[in-house]
Every structure is written in C-alpha cells, then in structure tokens.
Amino acid sequence: MNKKFNDNLLKAMETSQEAVKVCKQAMIDANDESCRAMYSAIQKDCEKHIQMLEGEIELHKIQKKWEE
C-alpha cells in the first residue's frame, strides 16, 4: 500500500508546528498590536490544524493504514 498520504500528514504536521513556533517568536518581535493580533490568529489556526492532523493520524492507526 502506498503510504505517501502518511508522509503528507507528517509533513503538514511538521510545517504547522514550525508555523506555531514562528508565530510565537513573531509576537515577541512585533512592533504593534495589529501584528501581534495577526500572529495570534495564525497561531490559533495552526494549533487547530495540528489537532485535525493528530485526529487523522489516529484514525489511520485504527484503520491499520499507519506504519510507525
């Protein structure tokens, strides 16, 4: 079975986690509240995506579509 879809889930997870880190640092570095608000919103979206990805990975494990 082609596990490319699992690789894509892991890449999306890694990218979303990295985006959260960038946004956290960007909020520290930002020079005004509108930038902080934007980065905060992006961070929340990425955290939601991480939750969705975690759920999909768990589903793949239950369906025996996941290789550790």
FENJOFEN-V866182 format. One record per residue. OMEGA is omega in whole degrees, 0 to 359 (NA if undefined). Layout:
# FENJOFEN-V866182
omega=OMEGA
omega=OMEGA
This chain:
# FENJOFEN-V866182
omega=179
omega=183
omega=180
omega=180
omega=176
omega=176
omega=180
omega=177
omega=180
omega=177
omega=179
omega=178
omega=181
omega=181
omega=179
omega=178
omega=177
omega=179
omega=177
omega=179
omega=180
omega=181
omega=179
omega=178
omega=180
omega=178
omega=177
omega=185
omega=185
omega=182
omega=175
omega=185
omega=181
omega=176
omega=179
omega=179
omega=179
omega=180
omega=178
omega=179
omega=178
omega=179
omega=179
omega=177
omega=181
omega=177
omega=176
omega=178
omega=178
omega=178
omega=179
omega=180
omega=177
omega=178
omega=180
omega=177
omega=178
omega=178
omega=179
omega=178
omega=179
omega=181
omega=180
omega=177
omega=187
omega=175
omega=180
omega=NA
